[in-house]
Amino acid sequence: MIKVAIIGASGYTGSESIKILLNHSKAKLTYLTALPEECGAVEEIFPQFKGRCPLEIEPLDIKKLAEKADVALCCLPHKVSMGFVPILLDAGLKVVDFSADYRIRDVAAYEKYYVKHTDTKNLKHAAFGLPELFRDEIKNARLVANPGCYPTGASLAIAPLLKKGLVETDMIIVSSVTGASGAGKNPSDKFHFPNMNENLFAYGIGTHRHMPEIEQIMSEVSGQHTTVLFQPHVGPFDRGIISTVYCKPKEKLDTKQLDKLYCDFYADEPFVQVCKNAPGVKDVAGTNYCHVFPAYAKDMYVCFSAIDNLVKGASGQAIQNMNIIFGLDETLGLK
């Protein structure tokens, strides 16, 4: 039985991880931690777990965590995470990190969009945790960088075309819409109910932090430098991401050929399903599935994906990665 600790258990991704792990047959929650002001009985902080999770969320004690756990799910924001990950690794734990701190291999690119990096040593050895594209890299890793939610959906939407070299890589456009939970649990004016209700708005125009991550994934899959213009939006729903990816074809495939390409590419992937029509967020809400649909229109490939930003875009994918690094069936706890 794998013993699992969650650091930052009081947030959205923490609660989602708890929910999944309570249904995992070969993993057991043994230690939960958060900031002192966010600590207390799990069933009081998250009433949905009343009678199901007897643990307390406690202030972090690294020694106690190392004694109680084999792996840590690090649900912390960027900058904060890289202050803890080296300590966890030195204590002998395996780590799945939810922040951006270990995703972007180019330190200069990371520092342009985030902050100065203080753990480049471990950055070099971190596996990028998108199993459908980098499973072999994940298998033997001690540190897995869980991908961002937007990069997950966008990359899976277009990966088969990139892998086969069927699209131009000089300018790919990604337009995505996420639910309000994508902003995290801390309240703000923009995400106050009267502002979000019946509203839809763009943000991070040309500057969103997930853009270099998307470019990195697509460049690795295509085998050549890939330029991406990424534009995110927020819509008045709780959870989910719809991504639409536009790209110029090098070679035109008809509907049957596109469908075969995608079905063959994802044939052995338990969590990617190729659809006959454009997917919706309700189709995947609460699941670790990614629904994809490729199309050809106006001399462009237009590829769609839908994921739950808190599951396949965060906690579910992290537990999928955890399963892989411990040699388990990667669907455990997720179906």
Buried (B, 14 or more C-beta within 10 A) or exposed (E): EBBBBBBBBBBBBBBBBBBBBBEBEEBBBBBBBBEEEBBEBBBEBBEEBEEEBEBBBBEBEBEBBBEBBBBBBBBBBBBBBBEBBBBBBEBEBBBBBBBBBBBBBEEEBBEEBBEEBEBEEBBEEBBBBBBBBBBEBBEEBBBBBBBBBBBBBBBBBBBBBBBBEBBBBEEBBBBBBBBBBBBEEEEEEEBEEEEBEEEEEEEBEEEBBBBBBBBBBBBBBBEEEBEBBBBBBBBEBBBBBBBBBBBBBEEEBEEEBBBBBBEEBBEEBBBBBBBEEBBBBEBBBBBBBBBBBBBBEEEBBBBBBBBBBBBBBBBBBBBBBBBBBBEBEBEBBBE
